[in-house]
Amino acid sequence: MINGNNIIACNYTEIEGQAFTVADPSTGEKLSGEFYEADTLIIDKTLNAATAAFKVYKNTMPATKAKFLRAIANEIAALGDVLINRAVAESGLPVGRIIGEMGRTTGQLRMFADMVEEGSWVDAVIDTAQLDRVPIPRSDIRRMLTAIGPVVVFGASNFPLAFSVAGGDTASALAAGCPVIVKVHPAHPGTSALVGAAISKAAKETGMPDGVFSLLFDSGYTVGAALVKHEQTKAVAFTGSYKGGMALIKLAQERKSLIPVFTEMGSINPVVLLPGILDAQPEVLVAKYAGSITLGAGQFCTNPGLILAIRSAGLDRFITALGGAIELVPSATMLTPGIWKNYGTLAEETLAENGIELIAKSKLINTEKVNQSVATVATVSAKNFIANKKFSEEIFGPWSLLVVADDIAELEQVIASLDGQLTTTVMAQKEELPQYTSVLNALTEISGRVILNGVPTGVEVCAAMQHGGPFPSTSDSRFTSVGTGAIYRFVRPVAWQDWDDSLLPPELQSNNPLNIWRQVNNNWTKE
């Protein structure tokens, strides 16, 4: 049975606050369970508990934190079909997608457990004293990364597991040594309640301080705003819309003490089709991109919402084939009625702009279900695209706009007009790439990940992944929200000067008791 009460410090609150429910987005039918909105008193208790827990949890030994992270993964996996079925019912996503997302969620928890247990991620740097240095002796200085404090995580609508309660933000914050307060996304409260219970159980089983985790419900924006503004919150992680992300940044800027707000706010992920590959295999490109545009009803932050190409006979063949493929894409349930409505409104408004021409819309609409996506592709000239900023706005859903340039110079002008992106992609034959070095350099400047002959959808969770780009795709392009690098959002460097060895953190002690890699007097060593 799903418990819809808020969780403060791994324990359920009494029933209080306004109750809300959720519906299956594919049918509109009400799902079981009532969920109770948090209030100001609950928020204060939550942050007080998190602050108290931080004093203990930040100093918890790496092996113990790793055990906690693995226990969370095990508890989530043990939920099995109960969690999968609820996530499917609340999101409208297919079973296969949720199973994959469940594997990603547990996998990244275990990945961070391995990283924390190994320990070298703290970037320990030691410069030993040089007392005989002239004219001034050098002190003994030792630096490492330490946890920043309680982190507020906002669940994302489009990833009810992998970017939600136990997703990458939570996993990386816990790995860093930070207690986490999750503000549940109102689109999937039942899924969130199940995962929240799993984390709480894992925390108790592994002896974590209770305040290491809390879960708060809200059907609107009040709780999220209060959490960001609370002075005991030390960092915020958010994945969602530009409007939502900027609202959180503004709230944080109004605080007495400034804190980092790490927002991933979407992207149109431009794809450049170079002439050589268009002339050689336009149909192959269509097969890749019709699927990528419409994957998950286009509800990915890496959806290829913009395709750029130079006018050619190969491009004409590509347009014809793409239109035919899009017409045969079946509709899919969108995550919420609000997302479905917004997608339809933005698509129709954009199609009404001067200079745009529809290529095709899906003809296979499931009329037995509600909130069904209509895959749509359109085209516009480079000149009109540059002149109208509306064409470069994200349309969250199965939409893509093809921009046609007359030559390389005009293609470069289109790229120069773009804002920061999560990804950019080049589809090309190897031998033609040297002719387009200026294009390739321009793409690198505006994105966090540059892809060759692939699709942007699908983000590998690994050490090398960069999921974050220049503003407005994210609020801080120096960091990633996917992969092991995500941990660095929630730490800060601290240096210890002239301390006795026994009083230092174990990562900085001279005998290296944790056997980690450290930079000692400019040399990397485990000695």
C-alpha positions in Angstrom: 0.0 0.0 0.0 1.3 3.5 -0.9 1.7 5.9 2.0 0.9 9.4 1.0 2.2 11.1 4.1 5.3 13.3 4.0 8.6 11.7 5.2 10.6 13.8 7.6 14.0 12.4 8.5 13.1 8.9 7.3 9.9 8.8 9.3 6.3 9.4 8.2 4.4 12.5 9.5 0.9 12.4 10.8 -1.8 13.0 8.2 -2.0 16.7 7.7 -2.3 19.3 5.0 -4.3 19.5 1.8 -4.8 16.1 0.1 -4.4 15.7 -3.7 -4.7 12.7 -6.1 -3.3 11.8 -9.5 -4.8 10.4 -12.7 -3.6 8.0 -15.4 -2.6 10.4 -18.2 -3.6 7.9 -20.9 -7.2 7.5 -19.6 -7.8 10.4 -17.2 -8.9 7.8 -14.6 -8.1 8.6 -10.9 -5.4 6.4 -9.4 -5.5 5.1 -5.9 -3.9 7.0 -3.0 -4.1 10.5 -1.4 -1.0 12.6 -0.9 -0.7 15.4 1.7 0.9 18.7 1.0 3.6 19.8 3.3 3.3 23.1 5.3 5.8 25.6 6.8 6.1 23.6 10.0 7.0 20.4 8.2 9.6 22.3 6.0 11.3 23.7 9.1 11.4 20.3 10.8 12.8 18.8 7.6 15.6 21.3 7.3 16.4 21.2 11.0 16.7 17.4 10.8 18.8 17.6 7.6 21.2 20.1 9.2 21.7 18.0 12.3 22.2 14.9 10.2 24.8 16.7 8.0 27.2 17.1 11.0 27.3 13.3 11.3 26.8 12.2 7.7 29.5 14.3 6.1 32.0 12.5 8.3 30.7 9.0 7.7 33.3 6.7 6.4 33.3 6.1 2.6 32.6 2.3 3.0 29.5 3.1 5.1 28.1 5.6 2.7 28.7 3.1 -0.1 26.8 0.5 1.8 23.9 2.9 2.2 23.8 3.7 -1.5 23.8 0.0 -2.4 21.1 -0.7 0.1 18.9 1.9 -1.6 19.5 0.2 -5.0 18.6 -3.1 -3.5 15.4 -1.8 -1.9 14.3 -0.2 -5.1 14.9 -3.4 -7.1 13.0 -5.3 -4.5 9.9 -3.2 -5.3 9.7 -4.9 -8.7 6.4 -4.9 -10.5 4.7 -2.8 -7.8 7.0 0.1 -8.6 7.0 -0.5 -12.4 3.2 -0.7 -12.6 2.7 2.4 -10.6 5.3 4.4 -12.7 3.6 3.2 -15.9 0.2 4.2 -14.6 1.3 7.7 -13.5 3.5 8.6 -16.5 1.9 6.9 -19.5 5.3 5.6 -20.4 5.6 2.0 -21.7 6.7 -0.9 -19.4 10.0 -1.4 -21.3 10.9 2.3 -20.7 10.2 2.1 -17.0 12.1 -1.2 -16.6 15.1 0.4 -18.3 14.8 3.5 -16.1 14.7 1.4 -13.0 17.9 -0.3 -14.1 19.5 3.1 -14.7 18.4 4.3 -11.3 19.8 1.3 -9.4 22.9 1.2 -11.6 23.9 4.8 -10.9 23.4 4.3 -7.2 25.8 1.4 -7.3 28.2 3.4 -9.6 28.4 6.2 -7.0 28.8 3.6 -4.2 31.9 2.2 -6.0 33.2 5.7 -6.5 32.8 6.7 -2.9 34.3 3.5 -1.6 37.4 3.9 -3.8 37.7 7.4 -2.5 40.0 9.3 -4.8 37.2 11.5 -6.1 37.8 13.9 -3.2 40.8 15.3 -5.1 43.2 15.4 -2.1 46.2 17.7 -2.6 49.1 17.9 -0.2 51.9 20.4 -0.2 54.2 19.5 2.8 56.0 22.1 4.8 59.3 23.5 3.7 60.6 25.0 6.9 64.0 25.8 5.5 62.7 27.6 2.4 64.1 31.2 2.0 63.2 33.9 2.3 59.9 32.6 3.8 59.2 29.0 5.0 56.2 27.2 3.5 53.4 25.9 5.7 52.0 22.4 5.5 48.8 22.8 3.4 46.4 20.0 2.6 43.2 20.4 0.6 40.2 18.2 -0.4 36.6 18.4 -1.4 34.0 18.3 1.3 30.2 18.1 1.3 28.3 21.4 1.0 25.2 20.7 3.2 21.5 19.8 2.8 20.5 19.6 -0.8 17.0 20.1 -2.2 16.2 17.9 -5.2 13.2 18.5 -7.5 11.7 15.5 -9.2 11.5 15.7 -13.0 8.3 15.0 -14.9 9.8 13.0 -17.7 11.9 10.6 -15.7 9.8 9.3 -12.8 12.7 7.2 -11.6 16.1 8.2 -13.0 15.6 11.9 -12.4 13.4 11.8 -9.4 13.4 10.7 -5.8 16.4 8.3 -6.1 17.7 9.7 -9.4 21.1 11.1 -10.3 20.7 14.2 -8.3 19.9 12.4 -5.1 22.5 9.7 -5.7 25.3 12.1 -6.3 24.3 14.4 -3.3 24.2 11.4 -0.9 27.5 10.2 -2.3 29.0 13.6 -1.6 27.9 13.4 2.0 24.9 15.7 1.8 21.5 15.0 3.3 18.7 15.2 0.6 15.2 16.7 0.7 13.2 15.7 -2.3 10.3 17.8 -3.5 8.1 15.3 -5.2 6.8 16.0 -8.7 3.0 16.1 -8.6 2.7 14.0 -11.7 4.0 10.8 -10.1 3.5 11.0 -6.3 2.7 7.3 -5.9 5.9 6.3 -7.6 7.8 8.8 -5.5 6.2 7.6 -2.3 7.3 4.0 -3.0 10.9 5.1 -3.7 10.9 7.4 -0.7 10.0 4.5 1.5 12.8 2.4 0.0 15.4 5.1 0.8 14.1 5.5 4.3 14.3 1.8 4.9 17.8 1.6 3.5 18.9 4.5 5.8 17.6 2.8 8.9 19.1 -0.6 7.9 22.6 0.9 7.4 22.5 3.1 10.5 22.4 6.5 8.8 21.3 9.6 10.7 17.5 10.0 10.2 17.8 13.4 8.7 19.8 12.1 5.8 16.6 11.9 3.7 13.2 13.5 3.6 10.3 13.5 1.0 7.8 16.3 0.7 4.6 16.5 -1.3 3.0 19.5 -3.0 0.6 19.8 -5.9 1.9 23.2 -6.8 4.9 25.5 -6.2 4.6 26.6 -2.6 6.7 23.9 -1.0 9.4 24.1 -3.6 9.7 27.9 -3.2 9.9 27.6 0.6 12.6 24.9 0.4 14.8 27.1 -1.9 14.4 30.1 0.3 15.1 28.3 3.5 18.4 29.4 5.0 19.4 25.9 5.9 19.2 24.7 2.3 22.8 24.8 0.9 22.2 23.7 -2.8 19.3 23.0 -5.2 19.1 20.5 -8.1 16.4 20.9 -10.7 15.5 19.3 -14.1 12.6 20.8 -16.0 11.5 23.9 -18.0 13.3 27.1 -18.5 10.5 29.0 -16.8 10.7 26.7 -13.7 14.4 26.7 -13.5 14.7 30.5 -13.7 12.0 30.9 -11.1 14.1 28.9 -8.7 17.3 30.8 -9.5 15.4 34.1 -8.8 14.2 32.8 -5.5 17.7 31.8 -4.5 19.0 35.2 -5.4 16.6 36.7 -3.0 18.0 34.8 -0.1 20.2 36.3 2.6 23.0 33.8 1.8 23.5 32.9 -1.8 23.6 29.2 -2.8 24.2 27.3 -6.0 21.1 26.3 -8.0 21.9 23.6 -10.6 19.2 23.7 -13.2 18.9 21.7 -16.4 16.4 23.6 -18.4 16.1 21.9 -21.7 17.6 22.3 -25.2 16.7 22.0 -28.9 19.8 20.0 -29.6 20.7 21.1 -33.1 21.7 18.4 -35.6 23.8 19.3 -38.7 23.4 17.2 -41.8 26.4 17.7 -44.0 26.0 17.5 -47.8 28.1 14.4 -48.4 26.1 12.1 -46.1 22.8 13.6 -47.3 23.7 12.8 -50.9 24.9 9.3 -50.0 22.3 8.0 -47.6 19.3 10.3 -46.8 17.0 7.4 -46.1 19.4 6.0 -43.5 19.4 9.4 -41.8 15.6 9.4 -41.8 15.4 6.0 -40.1 17.6 7.3 -37.3 16.0 10.7 -36.8 12.3 9.9 -37.2 12.8 7.5 -34.3 14.9 10.0 -32.2 12.4 12.9 -32.7 9.5 10.8 -31.5 11.2 8.6 -28.9 9.2 8.8 -25.7 6.7 11.1 -27.4 9.6 13.5 -27.8 9.7 14.2 -24.0 13.5 14.1 -23.6 15.7 17.1 -22.9 18.0 15.7 -25.6 15.2 15.5 -28.3 16.6 16.7 -31.7 14.3 19.7 -32.0 16.4 21.4 -34.7 17.9 20.0 -37.9 20.3 22.1 -40.0 21.3 21.4 -43.6 22.5 23.1 -46.8 20.1 23.0 -49.8 20.8 20.0 -52.1 19.1 17.2 -54.0 20.0 14.8 -51.1 18.2 17.1 -48.7 15.1 17.0 -50.9 15.1 13.2 -50.7 15.6 13.4 -46.9 12.6 15.8 -46.6 10.3 13.5 -48.6 11.4 10.4 -46.7 11.2 12.1 -43.3 7.6 13.3 -44.0 6.6 9.8 -45.0 8.1 8.3 -41.8 6.6 10.9 -39.5 3.1 10.3 -40.9 3.4 6.6 -39.8 4.5 7.3 -36.3 1.8 6.2 -33.8 0.7 8.7 -31.2 1.9 8.2 -27.6 0.6 9.3 -24.2 2.2 12.5 -23.0 3.3 12.8 -19.4 0.5 15.1 -18.2 -2.5 16.9 -19.6 -0.6 20.2 -19.1 2.4 19.0 -21.1 0.1 17.7 -23.8 -1.8 21.0 -24.0 1.4 23.1 -24.0 2.9 21.0 -26.8 -0.1 21.4 -29.0 -0.4 25.1 -28.4 3.3 25.8 -29.1 3.3 23.7 -32.2 0.3 25.4 -33.7 1.5 28.8 -32.8 4.9 28.1 -34.4 3.3 26.7 -37.5 1.3 29.9 -37.8 4.5 32.1 -38.1 5.4 33.6 -41.4 7.9 31.6 -43.5 7.4 28.2 -41.9 6.1 25.2 -43.9 4.7 22.0 -42.6 6.5 18.8 -43.8 4.2 16.2 -42.1 2.2 15.3 -39.1 1.5 11.8 -37.7 -1.7 10.3 -39.1 -1.9 7.4 -36.6 -3.6 8.9 -33.5 -5.0 6.6 -30.9 -8.5 8.0 -30.3 -9.2 5.6 -27.4 -6.7 7.3 -25.2 -6.3 10.9 -24.1 -3.3 13.3 -24.1 -2.0 11.8 -27.3 1.1 13.3 -29.0 1.0 14.3 -32.7 4.5 14.0 -34.2 5.2 17.0 -36.3 8.1 18.2 -38.5 8.3 21.5 -40.4 10.9 23.5 -42.4 12.0 27.1 -42.6 14.7 29.0 -44.5 17.9 30.0 -42.6 17.1 33.7 -43.2 13.6 33.4 -41.6 15.0 31.3 -38.8 17.6 33.9 -37.8 15.0 36.7 -38.1 12.4 35.0 -35.7 13.6 33.9 -32.2 10.4 31.9 -31.8 11.7 29.3 -34.1 14.6 28.6 -31.7 12.4 28.1 -28.7 12.0 24.5 -27.3 8.8 22.7 -28.0 8.7 19.8 -25.5 7.3 16.9 -27.5 7.7 15.0 -30.8 8.6 18.2 -32.8 11.5 19.1 -35.0 12.2 22.0 -37.3 14.4 21.7 -40.4 16.4 24.9 -41.2 17.6 25.1 -44.8 20.7 27.2 -45.6 21.9 28.2 -49.0 25.6 27.7 -48.2 28.1 27.1 -45.5 28.3 30.8 -44.6 24.5 30.9 -43.9 24.7 27.6 -42.0 27.3 29.2 -39.7 25.1 32.2 -39.2 22.3 30.0 -38.0 24.6 28.3 -35.5 25.9 31.7 -34.3 22.3 32.7 -33.6 21.7 29.8 -31.2 21.7 29.9 -27.4 23.5 27.3 -25.3 22.6 23.6 -25.8 23.0 20.3 -24.0 24.0 18.6 -27.2 24.9 19.3 -30.8 25.3 16.6 -33.5 27.1 16.3 -36.8 26.0 13.7 -39.4 28.8 13.4 -42.0 31.0 11.2 -44.1 34.5 11.2 -42.7 36.1 12.6 -45.7 33.9 15.8 -45.7 34.6 16.8 -42.1 37.9 18.7 -42.8 35.8 21.2 -45.0 33.7 22.1 -42.0 36.1 22.8 -39.2 34.6 26.2 -38.5 31.2 24.6 -38.2 32.5 22.0 -35.8 34.3 24.6 -33.7 31.1 26.6 -33.5 29.1 23.6 -32.3 31.6 22.9 -29.5 31.3 26.5 -28.3 27.5 26.3 -27.7 27.1 22.8 -26.3 28.2 20.4 -23.6 28.3 17.2 -25.7 29.2 17.0 -29.4 28.0 13.8 -31.2 29.3 12.4 -34.5 27.0 10.2 -36.6 24.6 9.3 -33.8 21.5 10.7 -32.1 21.3 12.9 -29.0 18.6 10.9 -27.3 20.1 8.4 -24.9 22.5 9.6 -22.3 25.1 7.1 -21.1 25.7 7.1 -17.3 29.5 7.0 -17.0 32.5 8.9 -15.8 33.1 10.7 -19.1 29.5 11.9 -19.7 28.8 15.6 -19.8 25.1 16.4 -19.4 25.1 20.2 -19.1 25.8 23.0 -21.5 26.0 26.8 -21.7 23.1 28.9 -20.5 20.2 28.6 -20.9 20.4 24.8 -21.3 21.8 24.8 -17.7 22.6 27.4 -15.1 26.3 26.3 -14.8 28.0 24.7 -17.7 31.0 23.6 -15.6 29.0 20.7 -14.2 27.1 17.6 -15.3 23.9 16.1 -13.9 24.7 12.7 -15.3 27.6 10.4 -14.6 30.1 10.4 -11.7 31.0 14.0 -12.4 27.6 15.0 -11.0 29.0 14.7 -7.5 31.1 17.8 -7.8 28.0 20.0 -7.7 27.6 19.3 -4.0 31.1 19.8 -2.6 33.5 22.6 -2.0 37.3 22.7 -1.4 38.6 23.1 2.1 42.3 23.5 3.0 43.9 22.6 6.3 47.1 24.5 7.2 49.6 23.3 9.7 47.4 20.8 11.5 48.6 17.8 13.4 48.2 14.6 11.4 45.9 13.0 13.8 43.4 15.8 13.6 43.2 15.8 9.8 40.5 13.9 7.8 41.8 10.4 6.9 42.0 11.4 3.2 44.7 13.9 4.1 46.6 12.0 6.8 50.3 11.3 5.9 50.0 7.5 6.0 47.0 7.6 3.6 44.9 5.1 5.6 42.2 5.0 2.9 44.8 4.2 0.2 43.5 6.8 -2.3 45.2 8.6 -5.1 46.5 12.0 -4.0 48.6 14.7 -5.4 51.6 15.1 -3.0 54.1 17.8 -3.8 52.9 17.8 -7.4 53.1 14.0 -7.9 50.2 11.7 -8.0 50.7 8.8 -5.6 49.1 6.4 -3.2 52.1 6.5 -0.9 
